[in-house]
Amino acid sequence: MAFARANLNLSSSGAADAPKIWTYKSADAIATVNTSGYFNSATRELNVGDMIYCYDTATPTASLVVVLSNASSVVDVSDGTAISVTDTD
């Protein structure tokens, strides 16, 4: 699938120069979301150091990625840190 700008939402903005925290909900797996260029449509909003909580509705899984670069209209994020969404009770 492709990036859906409507699914990227600002959760925390803090001070002007502080990293922001975003949420992103999609049926795309983290292997797709963390591909360089996936977030290119959000180059004006995303800054280096911003964190994005990504929720994959298809699996479901959750991951936290960090914006590593945003240059020449190409956004690249980290591979992602998995967040457990299991419930063993």
Beta strands, then each sheet from edge to edge (+ up, - down):
strand 1: 8-12
strand 2: 21-26
strand 3: 51-56
strand 4: 61-71
strand 5: 74-77
strand 6: 81-83
sheet 1: 1+ 2- 3- 4+ 5-
sheet 2: 1+ 2- 3- 4+ 6-
end
